[in-house]
Amino acid sequence: MTPLAEFCARLSGLVDESGIKQAALVEPTGRSKQALSSVLRGEIKRAPDWAVVWAVVETCAKHAEKHGRILGVSVDKSYWRQEHALLERSLDRTEEKTPEARPGRPIVQWDPFRLGVHQVIAVGSPTGTRPLPPYITRRHDRELQRLLQAPERHPMIVLTGSSCTGKTRAAWEAVNRALPRWPLLRPFNGTALLSAVEDGLPGPVVLWLDELQRYVEGADAVVTALDELISGDTLVVVLATMPATAWDTFTARPAQGTADPHAAVRELLNACRHIAVPERLGADPDAMRRLAELGGRDARLAYAGKAAGQDGKVIQALTGGPELVRRHRDGTDPVCAGIVTAAADAGMLGTSAPVPAGFLREAAPHYLRPEQRAVGEETDWFTEGLAAATFQVHGVAALTGVREQPGMGPPDGYRTHEFLAQHIHGERRWVRVPAGVWEALARWVSTDEDRLAVAKAAGERNLKRLAATVVRPVAEAGDHAGLARMLTAMADHPDRDAWVRYGAARDDGSCQWEMAERAREEERDADAAYWWRRLVVADDGRGMSDLVGRLRDAGLLDEALQWLSPAVTAGSWIAVTATVKVLRAGGRIQEAVRLLVPLAERGDLDAAVALTGLVEDAGERWRWRVVCAEAGHRWSMVDLAAGLRERGDHAEAGSWLEKAAAAGSRRAIRTRQKPLLEAGRYNEAAELWRVRADQGSYTAKSTMADLFERGGDLDAAEAVWRRLAGSGDLSAMRSLGELLARAGRWADAERWLRRAAVEIAGKTALSDFLAVTGRGEEALELWREAAEAGEEHSVRSYAELLKKVRGADHARSWLEERADTGDVECMFLLADLQEDPHAAERWVVEAAEGGHGLAARGQARVFEERGEADRAIEVLRPSASTDRRSRLWLRTHLERAGRLAEAEAVTRELMEFALLGGPWLLAEMLRDQGKEDEAGDLLRYGIEPGGATARPWSVLPPEDDR
């Protein structure tokens, strides 16, 4: 979840907990119910105004107090102010542009491993880096090659797949074949990408974005820059890769009424060409034949084909991923396992730089049992363990040493193999990071980026001392993000005021705001004016929407105009808009108009748009509305159409609405579409979306296809889906297959559904198709192998299909056979096949005792309804160690049963997994037990790794250290 989505979700959670209706927030916030709903659902692209945020929090707090509701989230003003500032900094943060961000070298001059291509195993030769093995072309390669033959038509292509499936290698091969002489730009991070785009990219150029999610997650500015880049005149191909899970997260539409944190990214991805890279080579017969041919000439390919076996995961075997997982799981060297797990945990907690050997030496013993830590005095346990962790088998190792410093020498850090790291992260998702590992990480983390990331991870777990300690060097340097993170860690802490003063003195806007607010509340008017002036001058009045009310109440509007004047003279549009807000607040509308008119008359569209909502004379307002509409401002076109309709000029209104729709205005398209849908004219409605479809909008294309089908024009619907499917879009392949099946074109339908079956949704669609067409046994074969391997979704699908195709007895027999081996999913599914309710409950209980979370929670509810509270608690315990929801349920049931000490222990564990509102829940539990002092210490000082309430600690800025 992005920082913006997290913030909106917390605000929405506060509203829900308080029990207040959204309508009651309209007056105190000064926002419409629709605007408020957008904020609470996260359907916004920038941080909400602070005045709105505080009005929501303050009103919720008063409502909760009046109705006796206990809130699990703080309503402290300084806490929310700092969280808001942290959000703004996370959206605006900029870094230095890296040398790697400059284009110039064509791909043939790049080392493929520097671009993200994985190292491969070595067979039959000395260990070490080896050239890439011969490439096996698959269906997705041919599609990618076709797209790159016409780069001007396909400016952005994204390859998705699971770890180590060959996404980056596919991109590398395709550019080498199609665009070998084009300069290639590989920005190091989102900031470098923004800098490169803002500086202007000379086309033609390939923009290489391996692991795209690292660039766009929570970074609306990057998303906007990419959107403008691929929509502009520069001849560019943005070639990106990302995990399939990240693609699914970004492109999934949220449920009705819930936050939509990925709206901007989804729009970008919908406009690009999507190519899914299958994880199994075995799904492509041609590729398997090619593998057999090349295996005779390259021992690595022969080994990978044999190692992959029946599952067909040849590419993963080629990178050594599964073998590394097996060695880590089945290895006999606990020290080696501890070193590797420490490195993986460091990555899970946010580090991206190579982890230093010093950290690994300090952290590894915390993963070992007491008897494993006992070694002889002369034993160099760490050197031996590190040697095992970096030992290459077939050319790959769990850890790879790298040297970031210039010059030759020993490694200064180690990176974990990607496939192995993901496996460890999945296994340890709900396992506590040892306390000593946190302490070691705090001592050894080095880069500012890693300090911020680790401090964020610590802060989310209420490890406030660690968060403050880790981020201190960044905050001391005056870095805005570092100061914001420090103040978040310092919420309720006695040292917080010192850091606010420190940040304010270094022109940190949020700190200056807080200093001004304190001065205002204490009626120190001169001090408040001093800090407001510094705040306005520092950022050209960027935050004037929040500030103008304060300035008006303090009688400082004239002074504010003086503070803004130099920036206005220098041509800052931000300062101009801030000045307009000040003038409006003072009722000096004509002065604001006089400021904007010269800019608008020189062709400044932003100034003209501002005038449409500012000028008092109706004729003048109409004139500027027309100017904006004629300049192509889509919103103004629709606004003008509405005005013309009110005047009774329906023909002219329709003309402007048509122009707005032709320009791609979704508002205009929906307005024009409504009467057509009501009249059943679906095909005409579909045509309205064509302009947005031609602009690359996936939503527009899918809407067109759906409308054409509703209108009976199956050929047109097929044409839309076929174009999308031809670009490699798996969802479109599935939709095309389903459309063809409904039309009775079975052979074509099956062909497209089989191509889409590389993902679960496509596989399900193909399975349903085969079952409906009387080929149930073939459908079963789709799921059998994965089901036998224990993959949860496949087990469910296979069992359900087995019941339909062969009958309940066959399904029951298969599930019982699997359940006897300890498969808890099969135990759970068996319950639905029992006629005797007691037998069904026995299977559910057995599944719960085996750690099945859903079974445990369902059975806990049953026990609770029977009044068997202790049994409800016990049935939850096995899954609580690996399932966060079961752990939450366990805490609730313990608290209801009056077992407060146990509930407290579980709550402390949950806090180490970033339980939202955890500190306040725990503080309330402590107060219920009469531990008022400890509750206060918990909120001020947090907890320590391991869960204990922290003792008082101090982290002061430099001035107060002397």
Sequence and secondary structure as in RCSB ss.txt:
>XXXX:A:sequence
MTPLAEFCARLSGLVDESGIKQAALVEPTGRSKQALSSVLRGEIKRAPDWAVVWAVVETCAKHAEKHGRILGVSV
DKSYWRQEHALLERSLDRTEEKTPEARPGRPIVQWDPFRLGVHQVIAVGSPTGTRPLPPYITRRHDRELQRLLQA
PERHPMIVLTGSSCTGKTRAAWEAVNRALPRWPLLRPFNGTALLSAVEDGLPGPVVLWLDELQRYVEGADAVVTA
LDELISGDTLVVVLATMPATAWDTFTARPAQGTADPHAAVRELLNACRHIAVPERLGADPDAMRRLAELGGRDAR
LAYAGKAAGQDGKVIQALTGGPELVRRHRDGTDPVCAGIVTAAADAGMLGTSAPVPAGFLREAAPHYLRPEQRAV
GEETDWFTEGLAAATFQVHGVAALTGVREQPGMGPPDGYRTHEFLAQHIHGERRWVRVPAGVWEALARWVSTDED
RLAVAKAAGERNLKRLAATVVRPVAEAGDHAGLARMLTAMADHPDRDAWVRYGAARDDGSCQWEMAERAREEERD
ADAAYWWRRLVVADDGRGMSDLVGRLRDAGLLDEALQWLSPAVTAGSWIAVTATVKVLRAGGRIQEAVRLLVPLA
ERGDLDAAVALTGLVEDAGERWRWRVVCAEAGHRWSMVDLAAGLRERGDHAEAGSWLEKAAAAGSRRAIRTRQKP
LLEAGRYNEAAELWRVRADQGSYTAKSTMADLFERGGDLDAAEAVWRRLAGSGDLSAMRSLGELLARAGRWADAE
RWLRRAAVEIAGKTALSDFLAVTGRGEEALELWREAAEAGEEHSVRSYAELLKKVRGADHARSWLEERADTGDVE
CMFLLADLQEDPHAAERWVVEAAEGGHGLAARGQARVFEERGEADRAIEVLRPSASTDRRSRLWLRTHLERAGRL
AEAEAVTRELMEFALLGGPWLLAEMLRDQGKEDEAGDLLRYGIEPGGATARPWSVLPPEDDR
>XXXX:A:secstr
  HHHHHHHHHHHHHHHHT  GGGGHHHHT  HHHHHHHHTT  SS   HHHHHHHHHHHHHHHHHTT   SS  
 HHHHHHHHHHHHHHHH      GGG    BGGGS GGGGT       SS SS          HHHHHHHHHHTS
GGG  EEEEEESTTSSHHHHHHHHHHHH TTSBEE  SSHHHHHHHHHH   SSEEEEESSTHHHHTT HHHHHH
HHHHHHSSS EEEEEEEEHHHHHHHH    TTS  TTHHHHHHHHTSEEEE  S GGG HHHHHHHHHHHTT HH
HHHHHHHHGGG  HHHHHHTHHHHHHHHHH S HHHHHHHHHHHHHHHTT  S B HHHHHHHGGGGS HHHH  
 TT  HHHHHHHHHH  BTTB SEEEE  SSSS S SEEEE HHHHHHHHHHTTTS   HHHHHHHHHH  SHHH
HHHHHHHHHHTT HHHHHHHHHHHHHTT HHHHHHHHHHTTT TTHHHHHHHHHHTT HHHHHHHHHHHHHTT H
HHHHHHHHHHHHHHTTTTHHHHHHHHHHTT HHHHHHHHHHHHHTT HHHHHHHHHHHHHTT HHHHHHHHHHHH
HTT HHHHHHHHTT  SHHHHHHHHHHHHHTT HHHHHHHHHHHHHTT HHHHHHHHHHHHHTT HHHHHHHHHH
HHHTT HHHHHHHTHHHHHTT HHHHHHHHHHHHHTT HHHHHHHHHHHHHTT HHHHHHHHHHHHHTT HHHHH
HHHHHHTTSHHHHHHHHHHHHHTT HHHHHHHHHHHHHTT HHHHHHHHHHHHHHH HHHHHHHHHHHHTTT HH
HHHHHHTT SSHHHHHHHHHHHHHTT HHHHHHHHHHHHHTT HHHHHHHHHHHHTT HHHHHHHHHHHHHTT H
HHHHHHHHHHHTTT TTHHHHHHHHHHHTT HHHHHHHHHH B TTS B        HHHH 
